Amino acid sequence: MAGERHIDRTVIVTGAASGIGRGIATRFGEEGANVVVADVRRDPKQGEKYDTDVTTPTDELLTDETPGDGTYVETDVGDPESVEAMVEATVDTYGGVDVLVCNAGIQIVGDSQSTTVEEWRRSIDIDLSGAFYCAKYAVPHLKESEGQIVNIGSVRGFEGGGGPPYAAAKGGVVNMTRDLAMELGEANVRVNCINPGYVETPLQDIVTEEDMAKSREQTLLPRFGTPEDIGDAAVFLASDEAGFITGANLAVDGGWLAHSGL
Ligand SMILES: NC(=O)c1ccc[n+]([C@@H]2O[C@H](COP(=O)([O-])OP(=O)(O)OC[C@H]3O[C@@H](n4cnc5c(N)ncnc54)[C@H](O)[C@@H]3O)[C@@H](O)[C@H]2O)c1
């Protein structure tokens, strides 16, 4: 639902070429924001289950179809130099940063024996260190704008499942959110985290039919989540309507975490 909550604000969304990040970027665009699409790729991922025929790059979609602007900046969130350059490019283009959404992520499926050391490092670099690097370089600008950080964690940040590196990284994002909120409260910079349940994106191609059926049982509502569901929550948390919310972890999971499993 389009509104006017972020007119002329500058919003960085990492991992915004595809899936949830694309949904978040689109919702901010509908609210009038200028959005930096910070991703390793420009073309959207083609999923096998979902987003099978999505082709328009997010930055093009934002520039053509929403009130604000969209700019693609090639970024690897696991590389601090790349993140620093992306933040600089954002400030050069739009003059500052109002909202940082740390969404980019990967999921390595496996257990302690099948996950390689290289996979562990890559997952932690992208899923956990990436959010830290983004905060590190964007915070000076967020202090100037009294802006907001929205991290994207996962229900796996609160429970086992998802593989050792993913569970560890998401648990880390959940708790880093609280620590950053403590650091930045005095500067009126709010930091919150959205923890999605099962959301229909290309990431789900790795999920087997059996695990999909279990996810269906774990989700209380009669459908899976969409990138727009997460986008709506991000737009809200970064808006004045959420002006007294910081350090919070918001489950947007269709009731996944409320389900006892029985
Ligand atoms: N889909 C779900 O059910 C679900 C559930 C809980 C949490 N999440 C989280 O939501 C976030 C987005 O997931 P998704 O489902 O949209 O995934 P996706 O695979 O559909 O899209 C992820 C995007 O991130 C980009 N990306 C990957 N590595 C990157 C890097 N190093 N630097 C910059 N960009 C990079 C990809 O190119 C892609 O465009 C992730 O953090 C994920 O852990 C997803």
The ligand as an ORCA input file, in Angstrom:
! r2SCAN-3c Opt
* xyz 0 1
  N      13.287    -16.442      2.316
  C      13.077    -16.751      3.595
  O      12.204    -17.574      3.919
  C      13.871    -16.095      4.690
  C      13.524    -16.383      6.013
  C      14.213    -15.772      7.046
  C      15.234    -14.889      6.756
  N      15.560    -14.629      5.472
  C      16.647    -13.674      5.232
  O      16.222    -12.663      4.339
  C      17.340    -12.180      3.611
  C      17.025    -12.220      2.117
  O      16.745    -13.551      1.744
  P      15.993    -13.940      0.394
  O      15.096    -15.063      0.713
  O      15.456    -12.736     -0.260
  O      17.238    -14.503     -0.448
  P      17.490    -14.519     -2.033
  O      18.539    -15.540     -2.253
  O      16.206    -14.670     -2.752
  O      18.086    -13.055     -2.333
  C      19.254    -12.651     -1.677
  C      19.903    -11.486     -2.398
  O      21.107    -11.163     -1.680
  C      22.162    -11.009     -2.621
  N      23.455    -11.308     -2.014
  C      23.969    -12.521     -1.706
  N      25.210    -12.406     -1.242
  C      25.511    -11.066     -1.251
  C      26.642    -10.326     -0.885
  N      27.761    -10.914     -0.446
  N      26.585     -8.966     -0.999
  C      25.489     -8.359     -1.475
  N      24.376     -9.028     -1.850
  C      24.392    -10.366     -1.738
  C      21.819    -11.959     -3.739
  O      22.501    -11.615     -4.946
  C      20.316    -11.805     -3.839
  O      19.952    -10.766     -4.736
  C      18.527    -13.058      3.999
  O      19.267    -12.403      5.016
  C      17.861    -14.292      4.568
  O      18.653    -14.974      5.493
  C      14.909    -15.210      4.416
*
